[in-house]
Amino acid sequence: MTDDRIRNSLRRLRFEHAEMTQQQLADIVGVARQTIIAIEKGKYAPSLALAFRLARAFGKALEEVFHYEDGIS
């Protein structure tokens, strides 16, 4: 499933965290590397539980990793 309005900072965060690989991140959060690839490319919107695990992997709040662009300020 995808939503064109959901953006993420996974790629940037991986590189800021000692150039973490997609596989390393996948192992930390318990998914396949292909899932990380799809999320980074915006082709897959993660479940809420997975989104929280991804944010925790970087020590960030959910809103620092995922951004929903709906035009509402």
C-alpha distances in whole Angstrom, upper triangle without the diagonal:
4,7,10,12,11,14,15,18,18,20,23,23,23,26,28,28,30,28,25,24,20,21,23,20,18,22,22,19,19,16,16,17,14,12,14,14,10,10,13,13,10,7,5,6,8,10,13,15,14,14,17,18,17,20,22,22,24,26,24,23,19,20,21,18,15,16,15,17,18,21,23,25
4,6,9,8,11,12,16,16,18,20,21,21,24,26,26,29,26,24,23,19,21,23,20,19,22,23,20,20,17,17,17,15,12,13,13,10,9,12,10,7,6,5,5,9,11,13,16,14,14,17,19,17,19,22,22,23,25,22,21,18,18,19,16,13,14,12,13,15,18,20,22
4,5,6,9,12,15,16,18,20,21,22,24,26,27,29,27,26,25,21,24,25,22,21,25,24,21,22,20,20,20,18,15,16,16,12,11,13,12,8,8,8,6,10,12,14,17,16,14,17,19,18,19,22,23,23,25,22,20,17,16,18,15,12,11,9,10,11,14,16,19
4,6,8,11,15,16,17,19,20,22,24,25,26,29,27,26,25,22,25,26,23,22,26,26,23,25,22,22,21,19,17,17,16,13,11,12,11,7,8,9,9,13,15,16,20,18,16,20,21,19,20,23,24,23,25,22,21,18,17,18,16,12,11,9,9,10,13,16,18
4,6,10,14,16,17,18,20,22,23,24,26,29,26,26,25,23,26,27,23,23,27,26,23,25,23,24,23,21,18,18,18,15,13,13,13,9,11,11,10,13,15,15,19,18,15,18,20,18,18,22,23,22,24,20,19,15,14,15,14,10,8,6,5,7,10,12,14
4,7,11,12,14,16,16,18,20,21,22,25,23,22,22,19,22,23,20,20,23,22,19,21,20,20,20,18,15,15,15,13,10,11,11,7,10,9,7,10,12,12,16,14,12,15,17,15,15,18,19,19,20,17,16,12,11,12,10,7,6,5,6,9,12,14,15
4,7,9,11,12,13,15,17,18,19,22,20,20,19,17,20,21,18,18,22,21,19,21,19,20,19,17,15,13,13,12,9,8,9,7,10,10,9,11,14,14,17,15,12,15,16,14,13,17,18,16,18,15,15,12,10,11,8,6,5,6,8,11,13,15,16
4,6,8,9,10,12,14,14,16,19,17,16,16,14,17,18,14,15,19,18,16,18,17,18,16,16,14,11,12,11,8,7,9,8,11,11,10,11,13,13,15,13,10,13,14,11,10,14,14,13,15,12,12,10,9,8,5,4,6,9,11,14,17,18,18
4,6,6,6,9,10,11,12,15,14,13,14,13,16,16,13,15,18,17,16,19,18,18,16,17,15,12,12,13,10,8,10,11,14,14,13,13,16,16,17,15,12,13,14,10,10,13,13,11,13,11,12,11,10,8,5,7,8,12,14,17,19,20,20
4,6,5,6,9,10,10,13,11,10,11,9,13,12,9,11,14,13,13,15,14,15,13,14,12,9,10,11,8,6,10,11,13,13,12,12,15,15,16,13,11,12,12,8,9,12,10,9,12,11,13,11,12,10,7,8,11,14,16,20,22,23,23
4,5,5,6,9,10,12,9,9,9,9,12,12,10,13,16,15,15,17,16,16,13,14,13,9,9,11,10,6,9,11,14,14,15,15,18,19,19,16,14,16,15,12,12,15,13,11,15,14,16,15,15,13,10,12,14,17,18,22,24,25,25
4,5,5,6,9,11,9,10,11,12,15,15,13,15,18,17,17,20,19,19,16,17,17,13,13,15,13,10,12,14,17,18,17,18,20,20,21,18,16,17,17,13,13,15,13,11,14,13,15,15,15,11,10,12,14,17,19,22,24,25,24
4,5,5,6,9,8,8,11,11,14,13,10,14,16,14,14,18,17,18,16,18,16,13,14,16,13,11,14,15,18,18,17,17,19,19,19,16,14,14,14,10,10,12,10,7,10,10,12,13,13,10,8,11,14,17,19,23,25,25,25
4,5,5,7,5,5,7,8,11,9,8,11,13,12,13,16,16,16,13,15,15,11,12,15,13,11,14,16,18,18,18,17,20,20,19,16,15,16,14,11,11,13,10,8,12,12,15,15,16,13,11,14,17,20,22,26,28,29,28
4,5,6,4,6,8,10,13,12,11,14,16,15,17,19,19,19,16,18,18,14,14,17,16,13,16,18,20,21,21,20,23,23,23,20,18,19,18,14,15,16,13,11,14,15,18,18,18,15,13,16,19,22,24,27,29,30,29
4,6,6,8,11,13,16,14,13,16,18,16,18,21,21,21,19,21,20,16,17,20,18,15,18,20,23,23,22,21,24,23,23,20,18,19,18,14,14,15,12,9,12,12,16,17,17,14,13,16,18,22,24,27,29,29,28
4,5,6,9,12,14,11,10,14,15,13,15,18,19,19,17,20,19,16,17,20,18,16,19,21,23,23,22,21,23,22,22,19,18,17,16,13,13,13,10,8,10,12,16,17,18,15,13,17,20,23,26,29,31,31,30
4,5,9,12,14,11,12,15,16,14,17,20,20,20,18,21,21,17,18,21,20,18,21,23,25,25,25,24,26,26,25,22,21,21,19,16,16,16,13,11,14,16,19,20,22,18,17,20,23,27,29,32,34,35,34
4,6,9,11,10,10,14,15,14,17,19,19,18,15,18,18,15,15,18,17,15,18,20,22,22,23,22,25,25,24,21,20,21,19,15,16,17,14,12,15,17,20,20,21,18,16,19,22,25,27,31,32,34,33
4,7,8,6,7,10,11,11,13,15,15,15,12,15,15,12,13,17,16,14,17,19,21,20,21,19,22,22,21,18,17,18,16,13,14,14,11,10,14,15,19,19,20,18,15,18,21,24,27,30,32,33,33
4,5,5,6,9,10,11,13,14,13,12,9,12,13,10,11,14,14,12,15,18,19,19,20,18,21,22,21,17,18,19,16,13,16,16,13,13,17,18,21,20,22,19,17,19,22,25,27,30,33,34,34
4,6,5,6,9,10,11,12,10,9,6,9,9,6,7,11,11,10,12,15,15,15,16,15,18,19,18,15,15,17,14,12,14,15,12,13,17,17,20,19,20,19,15,17,20,22,25,28,31,32,32
4,5,5,6,9,10,10,9,8,5,9,10,8,9,13,13,13,15,18,18,17,18,16,19,20,19,15,16,18,15,13,16,16,13,15,18,19,22,21,23,21,18,20,23,25,28,31,34,35,35
4,5,5,6,9,10,10,10,8,12,12,10,12,15,15,14,17,19,20,19,20,17,19,20,18,15,16,17,13,12,14,14,10,12,15,17,20,19,22,20,17,19,23,26,28,31,34,35,35
4,5,5,6,8,9,9,8,11,10,8,10,13,12,12,15,17,18,16,16,14,16,17,15,12,12,13,10,8,11,11,8,9,13,14,17,16,18,17,14,16,19,22,25,28,31,31,31
4,5,5,6,5,6,5,9,8,6,9,12,11,12,15,16,16,14,15,13,14,16,14,11,12,13,10,9,13,13,10,13,16,17,18,17,20,19,15,17,20,22,25,28,31,32,32
4,6,5,6,8,8,12,11,10,13,15,15,16,19,20,20,18,18,16,17,18,15,12,14,15,11,11,14,13,10,13,16,18,20,19,22,21,18,20,23,26,29,32,34,35,35
4,6,8,10,11,14,13,11,15,17,15,16,19,20,21,19,18,15,16,16,14,11,13,12,9,8,11,10,7,10,13,15,17,16,20,18,16,18,22,24,27,30,33,33,33
4,6,9,10,13,11,10,13,15,13,14,18,18,18,16,15,12,12,13,10,7,9,9,6,6,10,9,7,11,13,14,15,14,18,17,14,16,19,21,25,27,30,31,31
4,7,9,12,10,10,14,15,14,16,19,19,19,16,16,13,13,14,11,9,12,12,9,10,13,13,11,15,17,18,19,17,21,21,18,18,22,24,27,30,33,33,34
4,7,8,6,8,11,11,11,14,16,16,16,13,13,11,12,14,12,9,12,13,10,10,14,14,13,16,18,19,20,18,21,21,17,18,21,22,26,28,31,32,33
4,5,5,7,9,10,11,13,15,16,15,13,14,12,14,17,15,12,14,16,14,13,17,17,15,18,21,21,23,20,23,23,19,19,22,24,27,29,32,34,35
4,5,5,6,9,10,11,13,14,14,13,15,13,16,18,17,13,15,17,15,13,16,18,15,17,20,21,22,20,22,21,18,18,22,23,26,29,32,33,34
4,5,5,6,9,10,11,12,11,10,13,12,15,18,18,14,15,18,16,15,18,20,17,19,22,22,23,21,23,22,18,18,21,22,24,27,30,32,33
4,5,5,6,9,10,11,9,8,10,9,11,14,14,10,12,15,13,12,15,17,15,17,20,20,20,18,20,20,16,15,18,19,22,24,27,29,30
4,5,5,6,9,10,10,9,10,9,12,14,14,10,11,14,12,10,13,15,13,14,17,17,18,16,18,17,13,13,16,18,21,23,26,28,29
4,6,5,6,9,9,9,11,12,15,17,18,14,14,17,16,13,16,18,16,17,20,20,21,19,20,19,15,15,17,19,21,24,26,28,29
4,6,5,6,5,5,8,9,13,16,17,13,13,17,16,14,16,19,18,18,22,20,21,18,19,19,15,14,16,17,19,21,24,26,28
4,5,5,6,5,6,7,11,13,14,11,10,13,13,11,13,16,15,16,18,17,17,14,15,15,11,10,13,14,16,19,22,23,24
4,5,8,8,9,10,14,16,17,13,12,15,15,12,13,16,15,15,18,17,17,15,15,14,11,10,12,14,16,19,22,24,24
4,5,8,10,12,16,18,19,16,15,18,18,15,17,20,19,19,22,20,21,18,18,17,14,13,14,15,16,19,21,24,25
4,6,7,10,13,15,17,15,13,17,17,15,16,20,19,19,22,19,19,16,16,16,13,11,11,12,13,16,18,21,22
4,7,10,13,16,18,15,14,18,19,16,18,22,21,21,24,22,22,19,19,19,16,14,15,14,16,18,21,23,25
4,6,9,12,14,12,11,15,16,14,16,19,19,20,22,20,20,16,17,18,15,12,14,14,16,18,21,23,25
4,7,9,11,10,9,12,14,12,14,17,17,18,20,18,17,13,14,16,12,10,11,11,13,15,19,20,22
4,6,8,6,6,9,10,9,12,14,15,16,18,16,15,12,14,15,12,10,12,13,16,18,21,22,23
4,5,5,6,9,10,11,12,14,15,17,18,17,16,12,14,16,14,12,14,14,17,19,22,22,24
4,5,5,6,9,10,11,12,14,16,16,15,13,9,12,14,12,11,13,13,17,18,21,21,22
4,5,5,6,9,10,11,12,15,15,14,13,11,14,16,13,13,16,16,20,21,25,24,25
4,5,5,6,9,10,10,13,14,14,13,10,14,15,12,11,15,16,20,21,25,25,26
4,5,5,6,9,10,11,12,11,10,7,10,11,8,8,11,13,16,18,21,21,22
4,5,5,6,9,10,10,9,8,6,10,11,9,10,13,15,18,20,23,23,23
4,5,5,6,9,10,10,10,9,13,13,11,12,16,18,21,24,26,26,26
4,5,5,7,9,9,10,8,11,11,8,10,13,16,19,22,25,25,25
4,5,6,6,5,6,5,8,8,6,8,12,15,18,21,23,23,22
4,5,5,6,7,8,11,11,10,12,16,18,22,24,27,26,25
4,6,8,10,11,14,12,10,13,17,20,23,26,28,28,28
4,5,9,10,12,10,9,12,16,19,22,25,27,27,26
4,7,9,12,10,10,13,16,20,23,25,27,27,25
4,6,8,6,7,10,13,16,19,22,23,23,22
4,5,5,7,9,11,14,17,19,21,20,19
4,5,5,6,9,11,14,17,19,18,18
4,5,5,6,9,12,14,16,15,14
4,6,7,11,13,16,18,17,16
4,7,10,13,16,18,18,18
4,7,10,13,15,16,16
4,6,9,12,12,12
4,6,9,10,11
4,6,8,9
4,6,8
4,6
4
